[in-house]
Amino acid sequence: MSNKTNKKELFAKLPSVDEVLGDERIVEICENLPRSIVVESVRGSIDKFRKKIVSLKDEEVASFSLSEEDIILDSIITSKKSYELSLKNVINATGIVVHTNLGRSLLSEKIKDELWGAASRYSNLEYDIEEGKRGSRYTHLTDMIKRITGAEDVLVVNNNAAAVLLILSTMAKGGEAIVSRGELVEVGGAFRIPSIMALSGADLVEVGSTNKTHYSDYEDAITENTKVLMKVHTSNYRIVGFSESVSLEEMRSLGDLYAIPVVEDLGSGVLIDLSKYGMAYEPTVFDSIEKGVDIVSFSGDKMLGGPQAGIIVGKKKFIEKMKKNQLTRALRVDKMTIAALEATLRFYLDEEKAIKEIPTLRMLTYTKEEINKKVDNLYKVIMQKSGGNLDAEISIEDCKGQVGGGSMPTEELESKAVVIKPHNISVSKLEEKLRLGNSHIIARVYDEKYVLDVRTIFEEQYENIANELKTALSKN
């Protein structure tokens, strides 16, 4: 009976919505946030505490404390969380440079003013200033991309899957597109080349086997309905060992022999030969154009290091037809993408500048000395901030990162990491604390170690990491 009475007393302590809204701290937060959000949060907090009281066991009632202060503080926290953007900054400590789940490529700090200018002011998006009449949004990128790739013409859509869809819808709809079985890739999120081809209205003709496709396989499959010979660069996996594929030069000669255009989906879209920087060779867009491919498509937000986009380059006669395809309007890019892509591509006019200023390229091409310096600095900041008072073993170890984003799957990036082995909590609990903390640190966990790969961590994030570790692992 007494417990029931005590529960009644707890319920009686629950303030009304108006009482909470009258607190000066709640009044102050209403000045910065929509009142509807705050009222909803207050109601939610009161209801949350009401449900807590209901769920209390008899033996828990006497020790349960409740005050109006608890509800006010909970309401403030809930209000702020409700108004926050869902898309948050995180610290990528995984060592995966083009991390699809964490936003892929990062835009250069150097272009932020131009990007904000395009977003916050009117622009000549579809206006020809010189002629004083309506223009085309696609002309803003044409000259720059033609200069970098050597292509005759350019069209940019909102991603590379869209680019492949538009190409095939324009060039092969109602006909056949011949592709090697070993190149029928899944590009992520269960989106597959065969499915995209079917959606375009083109009939897929598979040739060869998974590991071997010969020139004769393509030639034997050609019919009067063949519209394109298609090559898909397997950027997200590799077939090694007993394998063979048909080169671009052979594809070009076959296309010339039968007057059939050759199309290549490069996927990642490398514009610089990265083998000069110690990485494996990856075909560049320029290579494909130089070898006579009629149409090439690639992503803007992977190895290129720009915003999400699907870039189509190649022969003008084919791209002109794509521009007239009704799909083009549905797949078009906005002013933000155009501004970000043009500003990023401008760095490629000077290779040295591109490597330095485009974050993706910078992280991929760090020297061993630069990686060593980064890990030493992170370790020092962690130890200085904590005063050596962390309840964990902290060390520096070698590790291996990845390019990511479905690019260069066999390429391992030699790196260094600050490695943490907590003493009194599990590694999984530490990972959860740091992931849910203010800085949202995303790292790797293996062999009962928490691993912070410095390749993808920025210097200005070191103090945030150190402070989060101090909170999570302090001995006191």
C-alpha positions as semicolon CSV with decimal commas, in nm:
position;residue;x (nm);y (nm);z (nm)
1;M;0,000;0,000;0,000
2;S;0,284;0,235;0,091
3;N;0,454;0,172;-0,244
4;K;0,137;0,266;-0,426
5;T;0,123;0,581;-0,220
6;N;0,485;0,655;-0,303
7;K;0,412;0,615;-0,673
8;K;0,127;0,858;-0,635
9;E;0,367;1,099;-0,473
10;L;0,607;1,061;-0,764
11;F;0,328;1,126;-1,013
12;A;0,233;1,431;-0,811
13;K;0,585;1,567;-0,854
14;L;0,550;1,567;-1,232
15;P;0,513;1,931;-1,338
16;S;0,263;2,047;-1,596
17;V;0,372;2,148;-1,944
18;D;0,300;2,514;-1,865
19;E;0,511;2,499;-1,548
20;V;0,813;2,371;-1,742
21;L;0,758;2,622;-2,022
22;G;0,763;2,899;-1,763
23;D;1,120;2,821;-1,651
24;E;1,360;3,095;-1,761
25;R;1,594;2,845;-1,927
26;I;1,310;2,706;-2,136
27;V;1,194;3,059;-2,219
28;E;1,548;3,138;-2,335
29;I;1,572;2,831;-2,555
30;C;1,236;2,922;-2,714
31;E;1,404;3,238;-2,843
32;N;1,650;3,029;-3,046
33;L;1,438;2,727;-3,143
34;P;1,085;2,694;-3,283
35;R;0,837;2,695;-2,992
36;S;0,660;2,391;-3,137
37;I;0,983;2,187;-3,106
38;V;1,032;2,294;-2,743
39;V;0,669;2,223;-2,644
40;E;0,686;1,880;-2,806
41;S;1,012;1,806;-2,623
42;V;0,868;1,915;-2,287
43;R;0,565;1,693;-2,333
44;G;0,789;1,406;-2,438
45;S;1,014;1,449;-2,133
46;I;0,720;1,455;-1,891
47;D;0,575;1,146;-2,058
48;K;0,913;0,971;-2,043
49;F;0,939;1,023;-1,667
50;R;0,576;0,920;-1,623
51;K;0,648;0,590;-1,797
52;K;0,959;0,542;-1,579
53;I;0,745;0,571;-1,269
54;V;0,493;0,321;-1,405
55;S;0,769;0,071;-1,479
56;L;0,929;0,091;-1,132
57;K;0,931;-0,228;-0,930
58;D;0,807;-0,210;-0,573
59;E;1,158;-0,219;-0,428
60;E;1,275;0,060;-0,662
61;V;1,009;0,317;-0,574
62;A;1,160;0,446;-0,251
63;S;1,503;0,513;-0,404
64;F;1,374;0,679;-0,722
65;S;1,434;1,052;-0,721
66;L;1,248;1,297;-0,939
67;S;1,256;1,674;-0,962
68;E;1,134;1,941;-1,199
69;E;1,502;2,014;-1,268
70;D;1,543;1,668;-1,422
71;I;1,259;1,730;-1,664
72;I;1,380;2,079;-1,755
73;L;1,732;1,956;-1,836
74;D;1,595;1,661;-2,034
75;S;1,363;1,894;-2,226
76;I;1,652;2,123;-2,318
77;I;1,866;1,833;-2,442
78;T;1,576;1,684;-2,637
79;S;1,485;2,021;-2,794
80;K;1,839;2,078;-2,918
81;K;1,866;1,725;-3,058
82;S;1,531;1,759;-3,235
83;Y;1,647;2,075;-3,412
84;E;1,993;1,947;-3,510
85;L;2,064;1,847;-3,868
86;S;2,057;1,471;-3,919
87;L;2,370;1,498;-4,133
88;K;2,657;1,546;-3,887
89;N;3,032;1,586;-3,908
90;V;3,226;1,278;-3,803
91;I;3,595;1,201;-3,759
92;N;3,702;0,933;-4,004
93;A;3,972;0,735;-3,825
94;T;3,921;0,420;-4,034
95;G;4,201;0,482;-4,284
96;I;3,950;0,433;-4,569
97;V;3,995;0,743;-4,783
98;V;3,689;0,734;-5,009
99;H;3,450;0,605;-4,742
100;T;3,104;0,567;-4,897
101;N;2,925;0,557;-4,561
102;L;3,103;0,871;-4,444
103;G;3,041;1,087;-4,751
104;R;3,307;0,966;-4,997
105;S;3,535;1,242;-5,125
106;L;3,585;1,565;-4,933
107;L;3,581;1,899;-5,109
108;S;3,882;2,127;-5,081
109;E;3,871;2,406;-4,821
110;K;4,000;2,634;-5,096
111;I;3,668;2,626;-5,287
112;K;3,427;2,696;-5,000
113;D;3,391;3,070;-5,072
114;E;3,310;3,006;-5,438
115;L;3,068;2,731;-5,345
116;W;2,890;2,951;-5,092
117;G;2,879;3,232;-5,347
118;A;2,701;3,005;-5,596
119;A;2,457;2,886;-5,331
120;S;2,370;3,218;-5,165
121;R;2,350;3,451;-5,467
122;Y;2,190;3,453;-5,811
123;S;2,413;3,319;-6,086
124;N;2,423;3,273;-6,462
125;L;2,322;2,906;-6,425
126;E;2,116;2,908;-6,744
127;Y;2,189;3,256;-6,871
128;D;2,441;3,361;-7,136
129;I;2,583;3,689;-7,006
130;E;2,760;3,778;-7,332
131;E;2,458;3,717;-7,552
132;G;2,203;3,844;-7,301
133;K;1,973;3,545;-7,345
134;R;1,896;3,203;-7,206
135;G;2,192;2,966;-7,192
136;S;2,262;2,607;-7,084
137;R;2,375;2,484;-6,743
138;Y;2,595;2,225;-6,913
139;T;2,827;2,476;-7,079
140;H;2,987;2,575;-6,747
141;L;3,178;2,246;-6,727
142;T;3,237;2,168;-7,092
143;D;3,559;2,359;-7,166
144;M;3,728;2,255;-6,841
145;I;3,656;1,882;-6,881
146;K;3,742;1,882;-7,252
147;R;4,076;2,040;-7,171
148;I;4,159;1,786;-6,900
149;T;4,038;1,471;-7,078
150;G;4,093;1,553;-7,446
151;A;3,732;1,464;-7,526
152;E;3,522;1,626;-7,800
153;D;3,223;1,695;-7,577
154;V;3,093;1,662;-7,222
155;L;2,769;1,602;-7,033
156;V;2,735;1,585;-6,655
157;V;2,446;1,417;-6,469
158;N;2,382;1,345;-6,103
159;N;2,581;1,020;-6,060
160;N;2,759;0,755;-6,261
161;A;2,472;0,505;-6,255
162;A;2,260;0,780;-6,411
163;A;2,534;0,838;-6,668
164;V;2,532;0,470;-6,772
165;L;2,152;0,473;-6,786
166;L;2,147;0,782;-7,009
167;I;2,422;0,651;-7,239
168;L;2,247;0,319;-7,300
169;S;1,902;0,475;-7,327
170;T;2,036;0,705;-7,597
171;M;2,267;0,470;-7,785
172;A;2,125;0,121;-7,737
173;K;1,753;0,143;-7,655
174;G;1,565;-0,121;-7,850
175;G;1,891;-0,287;-7,953
176;E;2,168;-0,496;-7,800
177;A;2,467;-0,404;-7,586
178;I;2,746;-0,661;-7,569
179;V;2,931;-0,693;-7,236
180;S;3,173;-0,947;-7,092
181;R;3,030;-1,167;-6,814
182;G;3,331;-1,078;-6,602
183;E;3,231;-0,710;-6,611
184;L;2,869;-0,734;-6,498
185;V;2,944;-0,567;-6,168
186;E;2,729;-0,458;-5,877
187;V;2,814;-0,094;-5,815
188;G;2,688;-0,077;-5,456
189;G;2,355;-0,075;-5,277
190;A;2,241;-0,374;-5,490
191;F;2,247;-0,162;-5,809
192;R;2,381;-0,380;-6,086
193;I;2,495;-0,311;-6,440
194;P;2,249;-0,566;-6,590
195;S;1,959;-0,399;-6,404
196;I;2,060;-0,053;-6,523
197;M;2,090;-0,184;-6,878
198;A;1,743;-0,338;-6,860
199;L;1,598;-0,011;-6,732
200;S;1,755;0,174;-7,025
201;G;1,566;-0,040;-7,274
202;A;1,880;-0,207;-7,409
203;D;1,906;-0,585;-7,434
204;L;2,209;-0,724;-7,255
205;V;2,418;-0,976;-7,446
206;E;2,667;-1,152;-7,218
207;V;2,981;-1,294;-7,375
208;G;3,277;-1,496;-7,252
209;S;3,305;-1,641;-6,904
210;T;3,360;-1,487;-6,561
211;N;3,738;-1,511;-6,582
212;K;3,805;-1,513;-6,957
213;T;3,663;-1,321;-7,250
214;H;3,820;-1,321;-7,596
215;Y;3,798;-1,095;-7,900
216;S;3,612;-1,371;-8,084
217;D;3,344;-1,381;-7,812
218;Y;3,247;-1,024;-7,892
219;E;3,271;-1,074;-8,266
220;D;3,058;-1,388;-8,263
221;A;2,785;-1,210;-8,068
222;I;2,750;-0,916;-8,311
223;T;2,420;-0,903;-8,498
224;E;2,230;-0,642;-8,696
225;N;2,070;-0,535;-8,363
226;T;2,402;-0,467;-8,190
227;K;2,411;-0,099;-8,091
228;V;2,716;-0,076;-7,864
229;L;3,018;-0,270;-7,748
230;M;3,048;-0,198;-7,378
231;K;3,341;-0,233;-7,142
232;V;3,297;-0,192;-6,767
233;H;3,609;-0,130;-6,562
234;T;3,594;-0,360;-6,260
235;S;3,712;-0,096;-6,018
236;N;3,555;-0,259;-5,712
237;Y;3,700;-0,610;-5,752
238;R;3,976;-0,796;-5,934
239;I;3,994;-1,130;-6,112
240;V;4,345;-1,268;-6,081
241;G;4,514;-1,590;-6,191
242;F;4,375;-1,771;-6,494
243;S;4,205;-1,471;-6,655
244;E;4,195;-1,274;-6,977
245;S;4,006;-0,973;-7,109
246;V;3,987;-0,779;-7,433
247;S;4,186;-0,455;-7,443
248;L;4,043;-0,118;-7,539
249;E;4,255;-0,120;-7,853
250;E;4,100;-0,451;-7,960
251;M;3,751;-0,325;-7,877
252;R;3,818;-0,015;-8,087
253;S;3,934;-0,218;-8,387
254;L;3,628;-0,442;-8,359
255;G;3,402;-0,138;-8,337
256;D;3,564;0,011;-8,647
257;L;3,528;-0,316;-8,836
258;Y;3,153;-0,335;-8,776
259;A;3,077;0,040;-8,736
260;I;2,963;-0,006;-8,376
261;P;3,046;0,254;-8,106
262;V;3,254;0,151;-7,805
263;V;3,138;0,263;-7,459
264;E;3,337;0,234;-7,137
265;D;3,214;0,277;-6,781
266;L;3,528;0,360;-6,585
267;G;3,352;0,390;-6,251
268;S;3,598;0,580;-6,036
269;G;3,729;0,827;-6,290
270;V;4,100;0,870;-6,230
271;L;4,243;1,183;-6,395
272;I;4,606;1,147;-6,276
273;D;4,834;0,846;-6,313
274;L;4,874;0,756;-5,945
275;S;5,146;0,499;-6,016
276;K;5,385;0,798;-6,009
277;Y;5,303;0,828;-5,639
278;G;5,367;0,468;-5,541
279;M;5,021;0,327;-5,605
280;A;4,908;0,063;-5,853
281;Y;4,831;0,183;-6,205
282;E;4,465;0,266;-6,260
283;P;4,340;0,355;-6,612
284;T;4,283;0,727;-6,653
285;V;4,004;0,894;-6,845
286;F;4,261;1,046;-7,079
287;D;4,396;0,696;-7,161
288;S;4,050;0,576;-7,265
289;I;3,983;0,877;-7,486
290;E;4,329;0,847;-7,643
291;K;4,264;0,482;-7,724
292;G;3,957;0,579;-7,922
293;V;3,668;0,494;-7,692
294;D;3,359;0,676;-7,821
295;I;3,194;0,742;-7,484
296;V;3,342;0,719;-7,132
297;S;3,155;0,764;-6,804
298;F;3,294;0,806;-6,452
299;S;3,214;0,941;-6,106
300;G;3,292;1,287;-5,978
301;D;3,298;1,192;-5,610
302;K;3,540;0,901;-5,593
303;M;3,899;0,922;-5,713
304;L;3,836;1,253;-5,884
305;G;3,774;1,412;-5,544
306;G;3,474;1,628;-5,625
307;P;3,097;1,624;-5,559
308;Q;2,863;1,341;-5,652
309;A;2,822;1,349;-6,028
310;G;2,824;1,127;-6,334
311;I;3,054;1,263;-6,603
312;I;3,012;1,159;-6,965
313;V;3,287;1,244;-7,214
314;G;3,353;1,145;-7,575
315;K;3,233;1,196;-7,929
316;K;3,019;1,503;-7,983
317;K;2,768;1,331;-8,214
318;F;2,666;1,088;-7,939
319;I;2,661;1,341;-7,655
320;E;2,445;1,578;-7,860
321;K;2,184;1,300;-7,880
322;M;2,206;1,246;-7,503
323;K;2,138;1,614;-7,442
324;K;1,810;1,574;-7,633
325;N;1,708;1,260;-7,441
326;Q;1,414;1,334;-7,209
327;L;1,596;1,151;-6,930
328;T;1,859;1,424;-6,921
329;R;1,629;1,671;-6,746
330;A;1,543;1,414;-6,479
331;L;1,912;1,342;-6,423
332;R;2,048;1,697;-6,441
333;V;2,283;1,849;-6,185
334;D;2,214;2,159;-5,977
335;K;2,417;2,478;-5,937
336;M;2,595;2,349;-5,623
337;T;2,727;2,043;-5,807
338;I;2,834;2,251;-6,105
339;A;3,019;2,503;-5,887
340;A;3,189;2,236;-5,675
341;L;3,289;2,025;-5,974
342;E;3,426;2,315;-6,179
343;A;3,626;2,448;-5,882
344;T;3,766;2,101;-5,811
345;L;3,853;2,033;-6,175
346;R;4,041;2,362;-6,195
347;F;4,306;2,215;-5,964
348;Y;4,375;1,948;-6,230
349;L;4,518;2,211;-6,461
350;D;4,829;2,182;-6,241
351;E;4,893;1,823;-6,127
352;E;5,109;1,927;-5,833
353;K;4,835;2,159;-5,712
354;A;4,571;1,888;-5,751
355;I;4,770;1,646;-5,536
356;K;4,815;1,913;-5,270
357;E;4,469;2,074;-5,263
358;I;4,223;1,790;-5,330
359;P;4,180;1,605;-4,997
360;T;4,127;1,262;-5,155
361;L;4,448;1,282;-5,357
362;R;4,637;1,432;-5,064
363;M;4,541;1,146;-4,832
364;L;4,618;0,882;-5,094
365;T;4,966;1,016;-5,164
366;Y;5,103;1,086;-4,815
367;T;5,469;0,986;-4,788
368;K;5,595;0,753;-4,518
369;E;5,756;1,050;-4,344
370;E;5,430;1,245;-4,344
371;I;5,239;0,951;-4,197
372;N;5,501;0,907;-3,924
373;K;5,480;1,275;-3,836
374;K;5,101;1,263;-3,820
375;V;5,091;0,964;-3,586
376;D;5,360;1,108;-3,358
377;N;5,166;1,433;-3,330
378;L;4,836;1,259;-3,254
379;Y;5,002;1,045;-2,986
380;K;5,160;1,351;-2,824
381;V;4,834;1,545;-2,818
382;I;4,650;1,250;-2,661
383;M;4,915;1,208;-2,389
384;Q;4,939;1,583;-2,320
385;K;4,564;1,634;-2,290
386;S;4,521;1,333;-2,062
387;G;4,836;1,390;-1,859
388;G;4,903;1,021;-1,906
389;N;4,595;0,953;-1,692
390;L;4,409;0,722;-1,930
391;D;4,294;0,384;-1,805
392;A;4,430;0,209;-2,113
393;E;4,742;0,101;-2,294
394;I;4,827;0,351;-2,571
395;S;5,076;0,267;-2,845
396;I;5,172;0,338;-3,206
397;E;5,148;0,054;-3,455
398;D;5,169;-0,012;-3,827
399;C;4,838;-0,064;-4,004
400;K;4,689;-0,082;-4,353
401;G;4,421;0,144;-4,495
402;Q;4,218;0,127;-4,814
403;V;4,127;0,354;-5,103
404;G;3,755;0,274;-5,058
405;G;3,450;0,378;-5,257
406;G;3,473;0,067;-5,473
407;S;3,809;0,182;-5,609
408;M;4,138;-0,008;-5,636
409;P;4,027;-0,304;-5,416
410;T;4,368;-0,474;-5,406
411;E;4,555;-0,157;-5,311
412;E;4,663;-0,150;-4,945
413;L;4,776;0,181;-4,802
414;E;5,064;0,142;-4,559
415;S;4,983;0,361;-4,260
416;K;5,027;0,418;-3,887
417;A;4,774;0,423;-3,607
418;V;4,739;0,516;-3,244
419;V;4,616;0,191;-3,088
420;I;4,421;0,176;-2,762
421;K;4,359;-0,124;-2,537
422;P;4,125;-0,016;-2,254
423;H;4,167;-0,177;-1,911
424;N;3,830;-0,162;-1,741
425;I;3,581;-0,143;-2,028
426;S;3,550;-0,352;-2,341
427;V;3,679;-0,228;-2,674
428;S;3,324;-0,241;-2,811
429;K;3,206;-0,017;-2,526
430;L;3,487;0,230;-2,596
431;E;3,395;0,230;-2,965
432;E;3,033;0,305;-2,875
433;K;3,127;0,589;-2,638
434;L;3,348;0,758;-2,898
435;R;3,099;0,705;-3,180
436;L;2,817;0,858;-2,976
437;G;3,034;1,136;-2,831
438;N;3,030;1,498;-2,942
439;S;3,289;1,438;-3,217
440;H;3,141;1,109;-3,347
441;I;3,473;0,929;-3,396
442;I;3,448;0,637;-3,639
443;A;3,745;0,402;-3,613
444;R;3,837;0,035;-3,662
445;V;3,820;-0,236;-3,398
446;Y;4,012;-0,560;-3,432
447;D;4,211;-0,799;-3,214
448;E;4,059;-0,631;-2,903
449;K;4,217;-0,301;-3,004
450;Y;4,070;0,038;-3,090
451;V;4,264;0,163;-3,393
452;L;4,290;0,529;-3,500
453;D;4,445;0,532;-3,850
454;V;4,597;0,879;-3,897
455;R;4,579;0,880;-4,277
456;T;4,220;1,005;-4,275
457;I;4,238;1,224;-3,962
458;F;4,296;1,598;-3,992
459;E;4,543;1,776;-3,764
460;E;4,272;2,007;-3,631
461;Q;4,078;1,701;-3,510
462;Y;4,356;1,576;-3,281
463;E;4,244;1,779;-2,980
464;N;3,885;1,662;-3,022
465;I;4,002;1,300;-3,024
466;A;4,219;1,359;-2,717
467;N;3,934;1,522;-2,525
468;E;3,691;1,244;-2,613
469;L;3,943;0,980;-2,501
470;K;4,001;1,168;-2,177
471;T;3,626;1,166;-2,105
472;A;3,586;0,800;-2,197
473;L;3,901;0,659;-2,031
474;S;3,993;0,889;-1,745
475;K;4,108;0,698;-1,433
476;N;3,932;0,944;-1,201
